[in-house]
Amino acid sequence: MSEVVVISPATSEYNCIAWAANEDFRWWWPIPEKLYYWPENTPREETLEAFVKAFETLGYVACDNDNVEHGFEKVAIYVDKSGKPKHAAKQLRNGKWTSKLGNYIDVEHELNCLREYVLNIDKTEDYGTVAVILKRELDET
Amino acid sequence: MNIAQEIEIFEKAETFSYGVSTEAQSAIEAMLDWEEHYYFPESRQSIEELFYRLAINWKNDVKLKSSATEIILNSFYQRIIGMGPVALPMILRELKREPDHWFWALQSISGENPVRPQDRGRLTEMSKAWLKWGKEKGYLYDIDV
């Protein structure tokens, strides 16, 4: 298994979607009861389309590869076997990816090794596989 | 069962988890589950013991989950909601100790939601709003919030 590096202690202040969206102070999730943050005018439903639209509100667009591209940042959305979103990660400039694991820690990892890492911690927790890569221009200001 | 006993059972389960097949692991978990229910049946537990047992199991189950839906639909969490208003003071004390995803349980049981729209998802701010609510309703009469 590729190396996974813990980069911050456990906290419940934010989740993986927030972390991928460059936030570390709130939870993003589209439950209809509006308990948690979800971008305005974005469907509050657990579909890949709704998650893509949420990131589109931040300027992300579809991307056909997970390579490092100068001047761009990327996020990946993971789905389970039924296509329901389970997780999101964001790319670091070194080409690795970073993820917040639920209420737990932040880690740095290869894009496709996270599932195995999490299953080794909890055999019932399946983060699924990458369904979509999105990218946006880096704000260098 | 008290918290120390709960932790002991989890530690036993953790210890037994390594180097065994999935089938053996399932058998061990079933045995531990049987042992727990044999020695500590819910009928002999106080409301507090039942609440904290469910809360510990819930926290353990959802540690790695980012899906708020899965966190609040967890069976242990749903059983806490099923305890009704008697659970409110204990939930609020847990929230005072550590912000966590108790908001749906509080809203389901009380029918209220004191969290401002701009604080949705901010666990610390949501906790403060609910603790203030709990104080005003008399659920936290003996502690400062």
Interface residues (C-beta under 8 A of the other chain):
Chain A: S12 E13 N15 C16 I17 A18 F25 R26 W27 W28 W29 I31 E33 K34 L35 Y36 Y37 E46 K86 H87 A88 K100 L101 G102 N103 Y104 V118 I121 D122 K123 E125
Chain B: T22 Q25 V62 K63 L64 K65 S66 S67 A68 T69 I72 E98 P99 D100 H101 F103 W104 Q107 V115 P117 R120 G121 R122 L123 T124
